[in-house]
Amino acid sequence: MLRKLMRTRKAILPDAAQIHELIATYSGDGTLLPRTLAEICENVRDFVVLEDDGRIMGCGALHLYGTHLAEIRSITVAPWAQGRGGGGRLVKALMTEAKRHRVGCICLFTRKPEFFAAQGFSVAQRDDIPDKIYKDCHACPRFHCCDEVAMVRGDLPKFAILPEPAGFGKSTSSFVQLRL
Ligand SMILES: CC(C)(COP(=O)(O)OP(=O)(O)OC[C@H]1O[C@@H](n2cnc3c(N)ncnc32)[C@H](O)[C@@H]1OP(=O)(O)O)[C@@H](O)C(=O)NCCC(=O)NCCS
């Protein structure tokens, strides 16, 4: 029988446990943010999975902020399946999803900038992506010593849709919320 090709597809709830396992492989050392099974179930519609012969070997998610911004998160390929083009396929599938929603800018934070540069992303200043800061970074213990690289593809957002968290301005004097 012919071997089926590696392909991506939208995740469904029965995939959640395998997605959880894939992310857990790389969340222990901080490469990926940990995600609980409950969070994955709740947000399963954000996820795309990579499968080969019906076996799930990778995943990635696209979090939508609005047409001005979406974020690629939790992207990973199982260690035994890396280097075969699966990561590139996941990015492509998530970019297609972003395009379907008419999103103008895709962002991500990573410690693997070379991989994403090869996928057409450029390094940005994290202040260029205020929604991401307001949603996650402001509460992160590593906010002032972040070792992740902010990257974007598309036009930088001109505004933030999320409100600035209470007390945020006090600790970050140079931050600009609205760029219109
Ligand atoms: C990063 C990751 C998703 C890449 O998946 P992959 O299936 O190995 O990647 P691909 O085979 O599609 O590689 C695509 C291209 O990126 C390059 N690449 C892959 N991993 C790379 C890395 N860590 N650093 C630099 N370049 C890398 C490949 O050489 C390839 O280049 P080519 O097209 O010129 O040959 C995978 O290594 C992984 O899951 N890592 C652990 C989790 C992680 O770091 N996720 C990203 C955090 S934001």
The ligand as an SDF file (V2000), in Angstrom:
LIG
                    3D

 48 50  0  0  0  0  0  0  0  0999 V2000
   11.3450   24.6100   15.3360 C   0  0  0  0  0  0  0  0  0  0  0  0
   10.6790   23.3470   14.7780 C   0  0  0  0  0  0  0  0  0  0  0  0
    9.1600   23.4880   14.8730 C   0  0  0  0  0  0  0  0  0  0  0  0
   11.1080   23.1370   13.3330 C   0  0  0  0  0  0  0  0  0  0  0  0
   10.4380   21.9930   12.8380 O   0  0  0  0  0  0  0  0  0  0  0  0
   11.1250   21.0720   11.7000 P   0  0  0  0  0  0  0  0  0  0  0  0
   10.0910   20.1310   11.2200 O   0  0  0  0  0  0  0  0  0  0  0  0
   12.3650   20.4880   12.2620 O   0  0  0  0  0  0  0  0  0  0  0  0
   11.4870   22.1690   10.6180 O   0  0  0  0  0  0  0  0  0  0  0  0
   11.5900   21.9790    9.0280 P   0  0  0  0  0  0  0  0  0  0  0  0
   12.1140   20.6120    8.7510 O   0  0  0  0  0  0  0  0  0  0  0  0
   10.2780   22.3440    8.4210 O   0  0  0  0  0  0  0  0  0  0  0  0
   12.6670   23.0840    8.6800 O   0  0  0  0  0  0  0  0  0  0  0  0
   12.3500   24.2070    7.8890 C   0  0  0  0  0  0  0  0  0  0  0  0
   13.6060   25.0160    7.7070 C   0  0  0  0  0  0  0  0  0  0  0  0
   14.0200   25.5900    8.9420 O   0  0  0  0  0  0  0  0  0  0  0  0
   15.3410   25.1490    9.2810 C   0  0  0  0  0  0  0  0  0  0  0  0
   15.3320   24.8970   10.7200 N   0  0  0  0  0  0  0  0  0  0  0  0
   14.6130   23.9540   11.3730 C   0  0  0  0  0  0  0  0  0  0  0  0
   14.8610   24.0350   12.7020 N   0  0  0  0  0  0  0  0  0  0  0  0
   15.7300   25.0450   12.8610 C   0  0  0  0  0  0  0  0  0  0  0  0
   16.3650   25.6280   13.9940 C   0  0  0  0  0  0  0  0  0  0  0  0
   16.1450   25.1760   15.2340 N   0  0  0  0  0  0  0  0  0  0  0  0
   17.2130   26.6550   13.7900 N   0  0  0  0  0  0  0  0  0  0  0  0
   17.4400   27.1080   12.5390 C   0  0  0  0  0  0  0  0  0  0  0  0
   16.8810   26.6160   11.4260 N   0  0  0  0  0  0  0  0  0  0  0  0
   16.0420   25.5990   11.5890 C   0  0  0  0  0  0  0  0  0  0  0  0
   15.5590   23.8840    8.4970 C   0  0  0  0  0  0  0  0  0  0  0  0
   16.9410   23.6960    8.2460 O   0  0  0  0  0  0  0  0  0  0  0  0
   14.7730   24.1550    7.2340 C   0  0  0  0  0  0  0  0  0  0  0  0
   15.5260   24.9630    6.3520 O   0  0  0  0  0  0  0  0  0  0  0  0
   15.5400   24.5960    4.7610 P   0  0  0  0  0  0  0  0  0  0  0  0
   14.0950   24.7330    4.3220 O   0  0  0  0  0  0  0  0  0  0  0  0
   16.4620   25.6370    4.2020 O   0  0  0  0  0  0  0  0  0  0  0  0
   16.0410   23.2200    4.7070 O   0  0  0  0  0  0  0  0  0  0  0  0
   11.1500   22.0890   15.5710 C   0  0  0  0  0  0  0  0  0  0  0  0
   12.5590   22.0660   15.5740 O   0  0  0  0  0  0  0  0  0  0  0  0
   10.6670   22.0370   17.0010 C   0  0  0  0  0  0  0  0  0  0  0  0
    9.5740   21.5460   17.2720 O   0  0  0  0  0  0  0  0  0  0  0  0
   11.4670   22.5420   17.9470 N   0  0  0  0  0  0  0  0  0  0  0  0
   11.1010   22.5050   19.3530 C   0  0  0  0  0  0  0  0  0  0  0  0
    9.9810   23.4570   19.6940 C   0  0  0  0  0  0  0  0  0  0  0  0
   10.3120   24.8690   19.2470 C   0  0  0  0  0  0  0  0  0  0  0  0
   11.4290   25.3450   19.3940 O   0  0  0  0  0  0  0  0  0  0  0  0
    9.2870   25.5450   18.7070 N   0  0  0  0  0  0  0  0  0  0  0  0
    9.4160   26.9240   18.2860 C   0  0  0  0  0  0  0  0  0  0  0  0
    9.2950   27.7900   19.4800 C   0  0  0  0  0  0  0  0  0  0  0  0
    8.4930   29.3170   19.1090 S   0  0  0  0  0  0  0  0  0  0  0  0
  1  2  1  0
  2  3  1  0
  2  4  1  0
  2 36  1  0
  4  5  1  0
  5  6  1  0
  6  7  2  0
  6  8  1  0
  6  9  1  0
  9 10  1  0
 10 11  2  0
 10 12  1  0
 10 13  1  0
 13 14  1  0
 14 15  1  0
 15 16  1  0
 15 30  1  0
 16 17  1  0
 17 18  1  0
 17 28  1  0
 18 19  1  0
 18 27  1  0
 19 20  2  0
 20 21  1  0
 21 22  1  0
 21 27  2  0
 22 23  1  0
 22 24  2  0
 24 25  1  0
 25 26  2  0
 26 27  1  0
 28 29  1  0
 28 30  1  0
 30 31  1  0
 31 32  1  0
 32 33  2  0
 32 34  1  0
 32 35  1  0
 36 37  1  0
 36 38  1  0
 38 39  2  0
 38 40  1  0
 40 41  1  0
 41 42  1  0
 42 43  1  0
 43 44  2  0
 43 45  1  0
 45 46  1  0
 46 47  1  0
 47 48  1  0
M  END
$$$$
